[in-house]
Amino acid sequence: MQPLDAPLPCADWALFLDVDGTLIDIAARPDRVSVPEGLPATLNRVKDRLGGALALISGRPLDDIDRLMAPYRLPCAAEHGAILRWGDGTVRSQGDRYVVQEKLREELREAARSWPGTIVEEKRYNVVVHYRQSPFCHGAVRDFTRSLAIKAGPEFEVLPARMAFEIRHRALNKGHAVNAFLAEPPFHSRRPVFVGDDVTDEDGFRMAVALGGIGIDVRVVFAGEPSRVRAWLESFESQLPS
């Protein structure tokens, strides 16, 4: 099941993994995803094989990541890097100036009432509108979120994702998260490998490649199938020293 184009794992990697669409299948709603049995344990074992140098890099809130990966609390970047957690449990969060303002969130909630089937997902720093269940709202959601980002100021932007638009601070991206991890042990001096499946992951790809590593697009290398990514990760145990 392992794709021929997937690189063989190396013991000197620092492995960075997106979650939705990479490790787990996309669901109609973010709160309805299903985590395959054994995935959290596999990730924990791979982390140990890499000397601790594995981190999840997700747009999800930190509590969401922990709920999905229970009972493990893996190193991770939540909300595109607004919140970083290291292997020893230390958490580093950005300041309030990176938060989408409450008055803009209220405008978005009000507008969403006229978009049947859409879901407004509010995080500590960012806010997302999911329109997977109402694709006809694409244009309205895109235009309105762009207008709110303009109101928020030049430091903010709208990030298109799979059937969603997210308003976030420009400094919060997965590339910056990768760079932050690589500045600290056990990630420091390792070769970065970023695995993701969406526009939101392209900053991570670019940073990994710029630092001499690899960007692995699930859509290309794994035919867009998280099950293939999981099988690839399971192969690490036989290919890396314990």
Sine and cosine of phi, psi and omega as CSV:
sin_phi,cos_phi,sin_psi,cos_psi,sin_omega,cos_omega
0.00,0.00,-0.31,0.95,-0.02,-1.00
-0.94,0.34,0.82,-0.58,-0.02,-1.00
-0.90,0.44,0.53,-0.85,-0.04,-1.00
-0.92,0.39,-0.47,0.88,-0.06,-1.00
-0.99,0.12,-0.16,0.99,-0.03,-1.00
-0.95,0.30,0.77,-0.63,-0.03,-1.00
-0.93,0.37,0.51,-0.86,0.08,-1.00
-0.95,0.30,0.68,-0.73,-0.04,-1.00
-0.91,0.41,0.54,-0.84,0.04,-1.00
-0.82,-0.57,0.54,-0.84,-0.07,-1.00
-0.93,0.37,-0.28,0.96,-0.03,-1.00
-1.00,-0.09,0.19,0.98,-0.01,-1.00
-0.97,0.26,0.49,-0.87,0.34,-0.94
-0.93,-0.37,0.94,-0.35,-0.17,-0.99
-0.99,-0.15,0.83,-0.56,0.00,-1.00
-0.88,-0.48,0.81,-0.59,-0.14,-0.99
-0.81,-0.58,0.82,-0.57,0.24,-0.97
-0.92,0.39,0.26,-0.97,-0.04,-1.00
-0.96,-0.28,-0.95,0.32,-0.07,-1.00
-0.94,0.34,0.80,-0.59,-0.01,-1.00
1.00,0.08,-0.16,0.99,0.03,-1.00
-0.91,-0.41,-0.84,0.55,0.03,-1.00
-1.00,-0.09,-0.54,0.84,-0.01,-1.00
-0.77,-0.64,0.45,-0.89,-0.02,-1.00
-0.95,0.31,0.56,-0.83,0.08,-1.00
-0.91,0.42,0.64,-0.77,0.05,-1.00
-0.89,-0.46,0.16,-0.99,-0.01,-1.00
-0.88,0.48,-0.53,0.85,0.04,-1.00
-0.73,-0.68,0.55,-0.84,-0.01,-1.00
-0.86,0.51,-0.47,0.88,-0.04,-1.00
-1.00,0.05,0.09,1.00,-0.02,-1.00
-0.91,-0.42,0.26,0.97,0.03,-1.00
-0.94,0.33,0.38,-0.92,0.00,-1.00
-0.87,-0.49,0.78,-0.63,0.02,-1.00
-0.99,-0.11,0.88,-0.48,-0.01,-1.00
-0.86,0.52,0.62,-0.78,0.01,-1.00
-0.86,0.52,0.74,-0.68,0.05,-1.00
1.00,-0.06,-0.25,0.97,-0.04,-1.00
-0.88,0.48,-0.78,0.63,-0.01,-1.00
-0.83,0.55,-0.65,0.76,0.00,-1.00
-0.92,0.40,-0.63,0.78,0.06,-1.00
-0.87,0.49,-0.71,0.70,0.01,-1.00
-0.88,0.47,-0.64,0.77,0.00,-1.00
-0.91,0.41,-0.63,0.78,0.03,-1.00
-0.92,0.38,-0.66,0.75,0.03,-1.00
-0.89,0.46,-0.65,0.76,0.06,-1.00
-0.83,0.56,-0.71,0.71,-0.01,-1.00
-0.90,0.43,-0.64,0.77,0.01,-1.00
-0.90,0.44,-0.47,0.88,0.00,-1.00
-1.00,-0.10,0.32,0.95,0.04,-1.00
0.90,0.43,0.47,0.88,0.00,-1.00
1.00,-0.05,-0.10,1.00,-0.11,-0.99
-1.00,0.04,0.87,0.50,0.13,-0.99
-0.72,-0.70,0.71,-0.71,0.04,-1.00
-0.61,-0.80,0.59,-0.81,0.12,-0.99
-1.00,0.03,0.72,-0.69,-0.02,-1.00
-0.85,-0.53,0.97,-0.23,-0.20,-0.98
-0.72,-0.69,0.40,-0.92,0.16,-0.99
-0.99,0.14,-0.16,0.99,-0.03,-1.00
-0.95,0.32,0.40,-0.92,0.14,-0.99
-0.91,0.42,0.37,-0.93,-0.04,-1.00
-0.87,0.49,-0.67,0.74,0.00,-1.00
-0.88,0.47,-0.60,0.80,0.04,-1.00
-0.89,0.46,-0.72,0.69,-0.01,-1.00
-0.86,0.51,-0.70,0.71,-0.01,-1.00
-0.91,0.41,-0.60,0.80,0.04,-1.00
-0.89,0.45,-0.67,0.74,-0.04,-1.00
-0.94,0.33,-0.54,0.84,-0.11,-0.99
-0.98,-0.21,0.15,0.99,0.02,-1.00
-0.81,0.58,0.61,-0.79,0.17,0.99
-1.00,-0.01,0.15,0.99,-0.08,-1.00
-1.00,0.01,0.53,-0.85,0.08,-1.00
-0.86,-0.51,1.00,0.02,-0.12,-0.99
-0.99,0.15,0.40,-0.91,0.17,-0.98
-0.83,0.56,0.66,-0.75,-0.05,-1.00
-0.33,-0.95,0.35,-0.94,0.18,-0.98
-0.90,-0.43,0.88,-0.47,0.01,-1.00
-0.98,-0.20,0.41,-0.91,0.01,-1.00
0.77,0.64,0.76,0.65,0.05,-1.00
0.88,0.47,0.42,0.91,0.05,-1.00
0.97,-0.25,0.03,1.00,0.06,-1.00
-0.90,0.43,-0.52,0.86,0.00,-1.00
-0.79,-0.61,0.84,-0.55,0.02,-1.00
-0.90,-0.43,0.72,-0.69,0.09,-1.00
-0.84,-0.54,0.78,-0.62,-0.02,-1.00
-1.00,-0.01,0.11,-0.99,-0.06,-1.00
-0.89,0.45,-0.45,0.89,0.00,-1.00
-1.00,0.06,0.09,1.00,0.03,-1.00
1.00,-0.04,-0.13,0.99,0.04,-1.00
-0.90,0.44,0.72,-0.69,-0.01,-1.00
-0.90,-0.44,0.73,-0.69,0.05,-1.00
-0.86,-0.51,0.83,-0.56,-0.04,-1.00
-0.88,-0.48,0.50,-0.87,0.07,-1.00
-0.97,0.24,0.23,-0.97,-0.03,-1.00
-0.99,0.15,0.06,-1.00,-0.09,-1.00
-0.91,0.42,-0.38,0.92,-0.04,-1.00
-0.93,0.37,-0.20,0.98,0.03,-1.00
-1.00,-0.01,-0.05,1.00,-0.08,-1.00
-1.00,0.04,0.70,-0.72,0.14,-0.99
-0.92,0.40,0.80,-0.60,-0.13,-0.99
-0.90,0.45,0.52,-0.86,-0.02,-1.00
-0.87,0.49,-0.63,0.77,-0.03,-1.00
-0.89,0.45,-0.53,0.85,0.05,-1.00
-0.97,0.25,-0.58,0.82,0.07,-1.00
-0.89,0.46,-0.64,0.77,0.01,-1.00
-0.91,0.41,-0.64,0.76,0.07,-1.00
-0.87,0.49,-0.63,0.78,-0.01,-1.00
-0.93,0.36,-0.66,0.75,0.04,-1.00
-0.86,0.50,-0.68,0.73,-0.01,-1.00
-0.90,0.45,-0.71,0.70,0.00,-1.00
-0.90,0.44,-0.60,0.80,-0.06,-1.00
-0.91,0.42,-0.36,0.93,0.04,-1.00
-0.90,0.44,-0.35,0.94,0.02,-1.00
-0.99,-0.13,0.10,1.00,0.04,-1.00
-0.90,-0.44,1.00,0.09,-0.05,-1.00
-0.83,0.56,0.73,-0.68,0.06,-1.00
1.00,-0.01,-0.17,0.99,0.04,-1.00
-0.99,0.16,0.36,-0.93,0.00,-1.00
-0.78,-0.63,0.81,-0.59,0.10,-0.99
-1.00,-0.09,0.89,-0.46,0.01,-1.00
-0.97,-0.26,0.92,-0.40,-0.03,-1.00
-0.98,-0.21,0.77,-0.64,0.03,-1.00
-0.91,-0.42,0.05,-1.00,-0.01,-1.00
-0.89,0.46,-0.66,0.75,-0.07,-1.00
-0.96,-0.27,-0.65,0.76,-0.16,-0.99
-0.91,-0.42,0.16,-0.99,0.09,-1.00
-0.62,-0.78,0.65,-0.76,-0.10,-0.99
-0.79,-0.61,0.61,-0.80,0.18,-0.98
-0.92,-0.39,0.87,-0.50,0.06,-1.00
-0.99,-0.15,0.77,-0.64,-0.01,-1.00
-0.81,-0.59,0.44,0.90,-0.02,-1.00
-0.85,0.53,-0.57,0.82,-0.03,-1.00
-1.00,0.03,-0.02,1.00,0.03,-1.00
-0.55,-0.84,0.93,0.38,-0.08,-1.00
-0.87,0.50,-0.38,0.93,0.02,-1.00
-0.91,0.41,-0.24,0.97,0.00,-1.00
-1.00,0.03,0.05,1.00,-0.09,-1.00
-0.76,0.65,-0.81,0.58,-0.08,-1.00
-0.89,0.45,-0.68,0.73,-0.02,-1.00
-0.91,0.42,-0.68,0.73,0.00,-1.00
-0.91,0.41,-0.71,0.71,0.01,-1.00
-0.85,0.53,-0.77,0.64,-0.08,-1.00
-0.92,0.40,-0.63,0.78,-0.05,-1.00
-0.95,0.31,-0.66,0.75,0.02,-1.00
-0.91,0.41,-0.57,0.82,0.07,-1.00
-0.90,0.44,-0.64,0.76,0.01,-1.00
-0.91,0.42,-0.59,0.81,0.03,-1.00
-0.94,0.35,-0.61,0.80,0.02,-1.00
-0.90,0.44,-0.60,0.80,0.06,-1.00
-0.90,0.43,-0.67,0.74,0.05,-1.00
-0.89,0.45,-0.58,0.81,-0.04,-1.00
-0.92,0.38,-0.43,0.90,0.02,-1.00
0.89,-0.45,0.22,-0.98,-0.09,-1.00
-0.91,0.42,-0.27,0.96,0.02,-1.00
-0.97,0.23,-0.19,0.98,-0.06,-1.00
-0.95,-0.32,0.37,-0.93,-0.02,-1.00
-0.51,-0.86,0.22,-0.97,0.13,-0.99
-0.96,-0.27,0.81,-0.59,-0.01,-1.00
-0.96,-0.27,0.90,-0.43,0.07,-1.00
-0.97,0.26,0.65,-0.76,0.05,-1.00
-0.72,-0.69,-0.21,-0.98,-0.01,-1.00
-0.96,0.27,0.97,-0.23,0.01,-1.00
0.87,0.50,0.64,0.77,0.01,-1.00
-0.34,-0.94,0.39,-0.92,0.15,-0.99
-0.76,-0.65,0.72,-0.69,-0.06,-1.00
-0.84,-0.54,0.73,-0.68,0.10,-1.00
-1.00,-0.10,0.80,-0.60,-0.04,-1.00
-0.48,-0.88,0.28,-0.96,0.11,-0.99
-0.95,0.31,0.64,-0.77,-0.06,-1.00
-0.89,0.46,-0.44,0.90,-0.02,-1.00
-0.97,0.26,-0.22,0.98,-0.02,-1.00
-1.00,-0.08,0.99,-0.15,0.09,-1.00
-0.52,-0.85,0.28,-0.96,-0.14,-0.99
-0.94,0.34,-0.41,0.91,0.08,-1.00
-0.91,0.41,-0.69,0.72,0.05,-1.00
-0.90,0.44,-0.59,0.81,0.03,-1.00
-0.90,0.44,-0.70,0.72,0.05,-1.00
-0.86,0.52,-0.72,0.70,-0.02,-1.00
-0.88,0.48,-0.63,0.77,0.00,-1.00
-0.90,0.43,-0.69,0.73,0.02,-1.00
-0.90,0.44,-0.65,0.76,-0.07,-1.00
-0.93,0.36,-0.23,0.97,0.03,-1.00
-0.99,0.15,-0.15,0.99,-0.11,-0.99
-0.78,-0.62,0.48,-0.88,0.13,-0.99
-0.93,0.36,0.47,-0.88,0.06,1.00
-1.00,0.02,0.16,0.99,-0.06,-1.00
-0.99,0.14,-0.47,0.88,-0.09,-1.00
-0.84,0.55,0.68,-0.74,0.06,-1.00
0.95,0.31,0.19,0.98,0.08,-1.00
-0.98,-0.19,0.25,-0.97,0.00,-1.00
-1.00,0.05,0.89,-0.46,-0.05,-1.00
-0.96,0.27,0.71,-0.71,0.07,-1.00
-0.77,-0.64,0.89,-0.46,-0.04,-1.00
-0.93,-0.38,0.78,-0.63,-0.01,-1.00
-0.88,-0.47,0.84,-0.54,-0.01,-1.00
-0.41,-0.91,0.06,-1.00,-0.14,-0.99
-0.71,-0.70,0.08,1.00,-0.21,-0.98
-0.59,-0.81,0.12,-0.99,0.07,-1.00
-0.81,0.58,-0.60,0.80,-0.03,-1.00
-0.90,0.44,-0.27,0.96,-0.04,-1.00
-0.99,-0.12,-0.12,0.99,-0.12,-0.99
-0.92,0.40,-0.51,0.86,0.10,-0.99
-0.89,0.46,-0.60,0.80,0.04,-1.00
-0.91,0.40,-0.68,0.73,0.06,-1.00
-0.84,0.55,-0.77,0.64,-0.08,-1.00
-0.88,0.47,-0.68,0.73,-0.01,-1.00
-0.91,0.42,-0.69,0.73,0.00,-1.00
-0.87,0.50,-0.71,0.70,-0.01,-1.00
-0.92,0.40,-0.66,0.75,-0.01,-1.00
-0.88,0.47,-0.46,0.89,-0.02,-1.00
-0.99,-0.13,0.29,0.96,0.09,-1.00
1.00,0.04,0.25,0.97,-0.03,-1.00
-0.96,-0.29,-0.50,-0.87,-0.13,-0.99
-0.75,-0.66,0.67,-0.74,0.18,-0.98
-0.95,-0.32,0.85,-0.53,-0.06,-1.00
-0.92,-0.39,0.93,-0.36,0.01,-1.00
-1.00,0.02,0.90,-0.43,-0.04,-1.00
-0.85,0.52,-0.54,0.84,-0.01,-1.00
-0.90,0.43,-0.50,0.87,-0.05,-1.00
-0.99,-0.10,-0.79,0.62,-0.14,-0.99
-0.98,0.18,-0.56,0.83,-0.08,-1.00
-0.90,-0.44,0.35,0.94,0.03,-1.00
0.83,0.56,0.46,0.89,0.02,-1.00
0.95,0.31,0.30,0.95,-0.11,-0.99
-0.92,-0.39,0.94,-0.34,0.05,-1.00
-0.83,0.55,-0.48,0.88,0.01,-1.00
-0.87,0.49,-0.54,0.84,0.03,-1.00
-0.96,0.28,-0.57,0.82,0.08,-1.00
-0.89,0.45,-0.70,0.72,-0.01,-1.00
-0.89,0.46,-0.65,0.76,0.02,-1.00
-0.90,0.43,-0.63,0.78,0.05,-1.00
-0.88,0.47,-0.69,0.72,0.02,-1.00
-0.90,0.43,-0.61,0.79,0.02,-1.00
-0.90,0.44,-0.47,0.88,0.00,-1.00
-0.95,0.31,-0.28,0.96,-0.02,-1.00
-0.86,0.50,-0.56,0.83,-0.09,-1.00
-0.89,0.46,-0.52,0.85,-0.01,-1.00
-1.00,0.01,-0.21,0.98,-0.09,-1.00
-0.93,-0.37,-0.18,0.98,0.04,-1.00
-0.90,-0.44,0.57,-0.82,0.03,-1.00
-0.93,0.38,0.53,-0.85,0.01,-1.00
-0.99,0.12,0.00,0.00,0.00,0.00
